[in-house]
Amino acid sequence: MKKLTLIFVSLSFIAGLSISLTANDKTAGKCMVCHMEISAGLYHQWNNSEHALHNVTCYDCHGADKKEIDSFLHEGTYIATLVTPKDCGRCHTKEADETGMSYHAKAGQILESADAYLAHVAGGHPAAISGCESCHGSKVEIDPKSPNRLTAESWPNSGIGRINPDGSKGSCNACHTRHGFDKSQARQPETCGKCHLGPDHPQKEIYEESKHGNVYFTNVDKMNLDADRWVVGEDYYAAPTCATCHISATRTQQPSHDVGGRISWTLRPPISKHKDNWQHKREKMKDVCQSCHGLTFIDGHYRQFDGLVNLYNEKFARPAGEITGILKKNNSFENPAAFSNKIEWIYWEIWHHEGRRARHGAAMMGPDYTWWHGIYDVAQHFYFKFIPEVRKTGDKEAITYIDNMLRNDPMHRWMSQSTDELKKAIRSGEIQKIYEKLFTPEVGSE
């Protein structure tokens, strides 16, 4: 029935039937006739989509008022290349509103951060465009001389936090890829993997090594991904995906496009912080977990996760940050520009790369990323790259801080003890006692 309906709808437009067709219908028909020839893949993506099934045509999304800043005359009709969340929100109001309040919509604002600074100064403008902006989103600029009024430097772009000419933020087709906009695709972890991977935030790789990923990839055919209703524990139960945990429905929660609504820690900054109202957000995530796990299991996971985050914060992040602050205060760097000194790169990688990997690994039950790609690298860089580089500066205040830390902090005293003594302390449980307080969520959080 769906195929017959699609064929009828398409042929109706293509044949130019005059049976009560509006001007918009006729315009849409012209779009289809042309694009079926010059971009057949695009046409067929749409023709097999839910949009086509419900008579949502090219012009419904791309039609524009002449006064809109990015509109242009195309084959006798004003259209806009960009379909923004404001456009999608005409039909998908709830989803657009939720997206607009989410981390995703704000991702383009990171372009003013140190991440983009590095891309521009250490790399160059082309790297920022093809790298940073491809995921975070570009600020789409207008070029009156361009055929579609968009600058080639800022378009094409489907970055999740794209800043659009109409003032909206975000790009729905970052997850619901044009022109099929298939919800089953947005439910799969591969969709998130375009951006959530790599040395600084390898969620894709962590998911793949976790038991969740193991089970998903061996049971994809049992995931019911095409279903309209997709409630974990009822409509599918083989495994969770990224969407399951962060935005999809449970028996007590409606689906949401606010990807941060169930996150209790923010693991992005140098020192991890609890989110506002983090206890409530954690309860919402626990509700997802309870679809497949018992509460004792879930509480145990969060205890282990909190312990790792607090370990990273207290043992490495705070000292490294305070030492770096001392060096900056005392003007102890050789070169003036940020990241023009080796120690700045070492500190950056401790928190931005290794530290994030460790924290995300613990959050998503990826042991290799928690340890070998995480805390192992953090410790090696902290003790054998960062500290030696600080000593080279000759900054007396920073060196005194390091000496006191290594001598008096029980987490760091191990470097001056014998191996036999340390092994004995491990067997007796004395070493473990040093870290007991870290398993409390609130320890050291800001």
N, C-alpha and C positions, 0 to 999 in steps of 0.2 A: 504493500500500500504506500509506503514512504517513497519508493522509487517511482511509482506511477504518478504520485503527487508532484514530485520534483520535475519529472519529465513534462507534465502538463503545465506547471508554472513556467518552466524555461521556454517551452515551445510557444506558450501564449505570448510571452514578450517578444520572442524572436520573430514570430509570424506577424507581429504588429497588430494583433486582434483589437478591434475597436469596441469590443463589448465592454462598455462602461470603464474603459481604461482612463485613468487620470493623466495629467501632464507628467507627473512624477513617474507613473508606470511606464509611459512611453520613453522617457529619458532612461529609466533603468533598462528597458528592452534594448535601447541602442548600446548601452554599456556592455550588455551580455553578448550581443552580436559581434561587436568589435573585439572584446577581450577573449572570446572563445577562439578567435583566430590568432591574435597577436600574443596572448599569454594564457594558453590553454590550461596550464597547471593551476594558475590562479583561479580561473573560472571553475574548474572541476573541484577545487578545494571548497569554494563557496557552494557549488551546486549539490555537494554531498553533506552540507552542514545543516545544523539545526536552524540557522538563520534562513536558509533557502526553504526549509520545510515550513517555516512560519511566515513566508513571503517578505522577509527582510532583505531588501535588495541593496545593490551597490550604492544607489543614490540615498537610501535611508541613512547610511552611515557617512558617506562622503559628500553629500549635498551641503552647500554652504551659501550663506548670504553674501551678496556682493560686498558688503561693508566689513566682513571679517578680514582680519589682517593677513591671513594666509590663503584667502580664496583666490582663485584664478579662473579665467574663462577657458573651458575645455569643450570642444565640439558643441559650442552654442549654449553651454550650461556652466554655471558657477559651481565649482567643487573645491574641496580641500584634500590634499594628500593625507595629512595627519588626521587620524581618528583618535581623539583624546578621551580621557576619563570623563570629561564634561559631556562629550558626545555620547559615550556609552551609558552615562548616567541618565539619559532621557528615558531609557527603558530599564536599566539595571540600577535603580536609584540606591538601594541598600548597599549593593556591592561597591558602587562608586564612592559612597560616603565612607564606608569602612576602609577602603583602600586609601582614601585621602587622608585618613588619620593614622595610617600605619607607618612602620619603618620603611617599607618599600617606597612610598611616595616621597619620603624625605631623603632618599639615597642620593639624589642629584646634588643635594646641598653639601655633600662631602667634598665636592670639587674645590671648596675653599680650604680644605684641610691639608695636613702634611702629606697625605697620600698623593694628592694632586701636585703639591709642591715638588715632591721628588720626581714625579713623572716629567714635569716641565723643566726642572733645572738639571737633574742628573741624566734624564733622557732627552726629551724634546717634545714640542707641541704635537707632532704626528703620533707619538706614543700615547699621549694623554687622550687623544681622540679615539684611536683604535683600541686602546686598552681600557683606561679608567672609565671613559664615558660610555663605552659599549655595554658595560654592566650597570654602572651607577646612573647613567642617563646624561645626555647632553642638554645644554640650554639651546633649544632650537631657535636659530636666528632667521630673520627675514632678509631675502635678497630680491628686490623688485625685478632684477634682470634675469633671475632664474626662471625656467619654464614653470616650475611649481611654487615659486616665490620662497623656497627654502634654500639656505646656503648649503653647498656641498660638504662643507666641513662639519656641519651639525646634523645633516640628514644624508643617508638613512641612519636611524638610531632607534633601537627598541629597549634602551636602558630602563630599568624598573622605576627609576626616579626622575625620568625625563621631565624637563621644565618646558612646558608647551607655550606657544604664542598666545593662547587664549587664557593663560594664567593658571591652568590646571597643572597638577604635578602627577607624573606617573605614566605608565604605558601598560594598558591591559594586555596587549598582545605580547608582552614579555613572557607571560605564562600561558595565555590562550592564543597560540600562534595563529596569525592570519594565514589564510582567509577561511580556515576551517573552524577555528575557535573551539576546538574539541575539549570538553571538560575532562574526558578521560586522560588526555595528555597532561593537563595541569595537575592531575592526581598522581602522576608518576615521578619518581625521584630524578629521572634523567632531565626533566624540565628545569628543575632547580639547579642542576649541575652545570649549567652554563656559567653561573657566577659563583656559586658556593663550592669552590674547589681551590686547590693550589696551596702554596706554602703558608699562607696567612690565615686561611679559613677553609680547611679541606673537609667541609661537611659531607660532600659527595663521597670522598674516599673513606671517611670514617663510617658513613652509613653502609658502604659496601663491605667493609670488614666486620661490621657488627652482626650479631645474630639476627637483628631485624632485617638487614640487607640480605644476609644469607638466605633467609626463609622467603623473602619477597622474590628474589630472582629465580628461585626454584619452584615458585608457586604463582607466577604471574597469571596463569590461566584461571586461577581460582579467586582472583581479586575483584571480579565483577565491576571492572573499571568503567564500563559504559552505562551503568545504571543511573537513572535519574535520582533515585534515593540511594545514598551511600553512607550508611551508619555503621561505624565500626562495631564489631561484635554481633551484628545482625545481618547486614547485607554482605559483609565479608569479614573474615577472621583469620586468614592465613598469615597475614603480616601487616605491619603499619608502613606507610610511606611518609615522606616529609609533610604532605598535606594532612594525613591522618592526625598527626600529633599537633600540628600548628594551627590548622584552620577548618578541618572537616568536622562533620557532625558526630556527636555521640548520642547515647540514649537520653541525655539530659541537656545537651548543648546543641544549638543550631549552628550550621556552618557560618564562618565569618571570614572576611578578607583582611582582618586585622592580624597580621602575622606575629605581632608581639603580645597578643592578649593572653598567652599562656606561658610566657617567659618570665622567670623570677630573677635571674641574674642577667646583667649585661656584661658580656665577656669581651667586648670590643676595646675598651680603654686600657691603658697601662695597668691600672689596678681595677679589678672586677668590682662592680657595685650592684647592690640590689635595686631592682626597678621599683618605682612607686607602686604601692599596693601589691608588693611582691607575694605576700602570703596568699592573697586571693587568686592571683595568677597561677601560683603553684598548685593550688587546689583544683583549678580548672585543668591543668596538665595531668594531675593525678587522676582526675576523672577519666581522661583518655586512657591512661595506663591500666585502670581498673577493668577496662573492657577485656583484657587478656591476663592481667596479673593480680595477685592478692595484695592487700594493703601492706602486709609485712615486707613483701618483696619490694614494693614501691618505696616505702620508708627507708629500707636498707639502701636502695639505689641513691636516694637523695642524701643520705648521710655520707656515703662514699663520695658523691659528687661535691657536696659542700666541703668535705675534707680536702679534696684536691684543689679546689678553687682557693680556699684559705691558705693552703700550703704555698701555692704559687704567690699569692698576695703578700703573705707575711715573711716568707723566707727569701724571696727573690725580688718581687716587684717593688715593694716599699723601699728596701735598702738601695736598689739600683736607681730608683727615681730620686731618692734623697741625695745620693752621691752626685748624680748628674746635676741636680739643682745647685749643689754646692759649687761645682765646677763653673756653672753658668754665672752664679752670683759673684764669684771671684775672678771672672774673666780669664779662666785658666785654659781655654781652648786656643789653639794656635791660629786658626782661621776664623773669620767673623761670620760667614754664612752658615745657616743651619745645614747640617749634613756635609759640611766640608772638612770634618774631622773624623778620623776612624772610630773613635770611641762612641760617637753619636750613632753610627751604623750598627755597632755592636749592641748598644742599648736598645735601639729600634728593633733589631731582630729578636732580642730576648723577649720583649713583650708582644710585638706585632706579629711575629712568626711563631717561634717555638712556644711562647707562653699561650698564645691563642690555640695552637694545635693541642696542647695539653688539656686546656680547659674544655674545648669542644669535644675532645676525645672522651673525657670523663662524662660529659653531658649526654653523649650518644652511645656510650658503652663500646668505645673503640680502644682496646687496651694498647695496641701498638702505637697509636697516635698519642695516647696519654703518656706513655713512657718513652719509647725509643725515638719517636719524632717530637716528643714534647719535653717532659721534665729532664730527661737525659741531656738533651741539647741545651735547655735552659741552664742547667747546672754547669755543664762544660763551658759555655760561653761566659757565665757569671764568674766562675772561679779562675778560668785560665785564659780568658780574652779580655773581659771587662775590667776586672781588678788589676791585672798587670798594666793595662793601658792607662788606668787612673794613676797608678804609681808613676808612670812616665811623665805625667804632667807636673809632678813636684808640688802639687797643691797640698799644703800641710794639713789643712782642715779635712779634706777628703781622705787623705791617708790615715789620719788619726781616727776618723770614723771607721774605716776598714779594719784597722788594727784592733779597735775596741770590739767590733762585731765578731771578728774571728776568735778573739780571746774570751769574750764574755757571753756571747749568745749561744745557748746550748744547741741550736740548730746548725751552727757553723763551727763549733769547737772541734769537730771530728778531724779537721785537717792537721791538728797538732797532736793527735793521739796515735798510739800504735795500732796496727791492724789487729793484733791479737786482742787488745783491749776492746776494740770496737766490736769484733765478732762475739766476744763474751757478752757485751752489753746487748747485742741483738738477741742472742739466745736467752738471756735472762729477762728480756722485755724492757730493759731500761731505756734503750733508744726509742722504742715505740711510745713510751710514756711522755717523751718530749712533745709529741704531736697530738696528744689526746684532746687538748682544748680546741683544736682546729676543726673537729667534727661538729661543732655547734654553728649553725648557719650565720649567726650574727657576728661572729668573731672578726674584728677588724674591718667589717664592711662599712662603706661610707654612705 
